[in-house]
Amino acid sequence: MLGHELTHIRNGDVRMLVIAVIIAGVISFFAELVFRLMFQGGLSWRSSRSSERPQGRRRRRASSSRSR
């Protein structure tokens, strides 16, 4: 079995597999980039929900202080 696997290395099959994996990774990266730009409103490191949470908390604090 070891001889069979070493023959793959000698014949260059492993190199071809590595190149195919790199090409597939690049294609999937750009596909994800296009998907995010088209369907999710652009690229952002934070989701829109996480950016809205502090504002919602501020509103609650402001409204609770007004009721006192």
N, C-alpha and C positions, 0 to 999 in steps of 0.2 A: 504494500500500500504506500509506503514511504517513497519507493521508487517511482510509482505512478505520479505522486504529487510533485516530486522533484522534476519529472519530465515536463510538467506544466510550466514550471519556472524556466526551464531550459528552452522550451519552445516559444516563450514570449506570451503565453496565454494570460499570465498574471498581469503583465504590463497592459495588455489590451483591456482587461477587466478594470484596472485602476483608472485608465483613461475614460472608459465608459461611465464609471461612477462619477468622475469629476464633471463630465459633460452633463450627465443627468442632474447633478447638484446645481450646476449653473443655470440650467433651464428651469428647474423648480424654483430657484431663488428669484429669477426674473418674473416667472409666472405669479408668484406670491406678491411681488412688488406691484405688478400690474393689477392684480385682484384687489389689493388694499387701496390703491389709488382710485380705481373705478367704482368700487362698491362700498367702501367704508369711509369715504370722505377724506382721503389723504393719509399720510403717514404721521403717526404720533406715538410717542413712547408711552404716554398715559392714555387710558381709555377716557371717553367723555364722562362716564359715570364717576370715576375717581376725581375728576376735576370739579364736578358739581357738588360733591359731598361737603367740602368745607363751606361752600356758600349756603347750603341748606342748613348746616349747623349754626351758622351766623344768624340766619333768619330766625331760627327757633330761639336763640338766645336773645335776640333783639325783641322778639314778640313777647317772650316771658318777662323781660325787664319792664316792658311797657305796662303789663298787667299788674305789676306791683305797685 
